[in-house]
């Protein structure tokens, strides 16, 4: 039983080592940074498009009230 556990640990270590080497070889930090950057850049335009679409289905005042409520929860000190 002990040798089986040892084999599992060795296989797990080898797997993690291969994952880390592949991450480094494929410039994982650079790719993850680029993904985070472009995600942040796209949040504002996508939010605007979503609000434009929602104004066709929900009353504008109700939408503004709901958005203000959520902004109060997300942004400390935000008051409408």
C-alpha positions as CSV (number, residue, x, y, z in Angstrom):
1,X,0.0,0.0,0.0
2,X,2.8,2.4,0.8
3,X,4.5,1.8,-2.5
4,X,1.2,2.5,-4.3
5,X,1.0,5.8,-2.5
6,X,4.5,6.6,-3.4
7,X,3.9,5.9,-7.1
8,X,0.8,8.1,-7.0
9,X,2.8,10.9,-5.5
10,X,5.6,10.5,-8.0
11,X,3.1,10.5,-10.9
12,X,1.4,13.6,-9.5
13,X,4.7,15.4,-9.1
14,X,5.7,14.5,-12.7
15,X,2.3,15.7,-13.9
16,X,2.6,19.1,-12.1
17,X,6.2,19.5,-13.4
18,X,5.0,18.9,-17.0
19,X,2.2,21.4,-16.5
20,X,4.6,24.1,-15.1
21,X,7.1,23.5,-17.9
22,X,4.3,23.7,-20.5
23,X,3.0,26.9,-18.9
24,X,6.5,28.4,-19.1
25,X,7.2,27.2,-22.6
26,X,3.9,28.7,-23.9
27,X,4.5,32.0,-22.1
28,X,1.6,31.5,-19.7
29,X,2.2,34.6,-17.6
30,X,2.2,36.8,-20.8
31,X,-1.0,35.1,-22.1
32,X,-2.8,35.4,-18.8
33,X,-1.8,39.1,-18.5
34,X,-3.1,39.8,-22.0
35,X,-6.3,38.0,-21.2
36,X,-6.9,40.0,-18.1
37,X,-6.1,43.2,-19.9
38,X,-8.4,42.6,-22.8
39,X,-11.2,41.4,-20.4
40,X,-11.0,44.7,-18.5
41,X,-11.0,46.6,-21.7
42,X,-14.2,44.8,-23.0
43,X,-16.2,45.1,-19.7
44,X,-17.3,48.8,-20.3
45,X,-18.5,48.4,-24.0
46,X,-20.2,45.1,-23.2
47,X,-22.0,46.7,-20.2
48,X,-23.1,49.6,-22.4
49,X,-24.5,47.2,-25.0
50,X,-26.3,45.2,-22.3
51,X,-27.9,48.4,-20.9
52,X,-29.0,49.5,-24.3
53,X,-30.6,46.1,-24.9
54,X,-32.2,46.0,-21.5
55,X,-33.9,49.4,-22.0
56,X,-36.0,47.8,-24.7
57,X,-37.4,45.3,-22.2
58,X,-37.3,47.1,-18.8
59,X,-38.5,50.6,-17.9
60,X,-35.7,53.1,-17.9
61,X,-36.4,54.3,-14.3
62,X,-36.5,50.8,-13.0
63,X,-33.2,49.9,-14.8
64,X,-31.5,53.0,-13.4
65,X,-32.7,52.3,-9.9
66,X,-31.5,48.6,-10.1
67,X,-28.2,49.7,-11.5
68,X,-27.8,52.3,-8.7
69,X,-28.5,49.7,-6.1
70,X,-25.9,47.3,-7.5
71,X,-23.3,50.1,-7.8
72,X,-23.9,51.0,-4.1
73,X,-23.0,47.4,-3.3
74,X,-19.9,47.2,-5.5
75,X,-18.4,50.7,-5.1
76,X,-18.0,51.8,-1.6
77,X,-19.3,55.3,-0.9
78,X,-21.3,55.5,-4.2
79,X,-24.5,57.5,-3.7
80,X,-27.0,58.5,-6.4
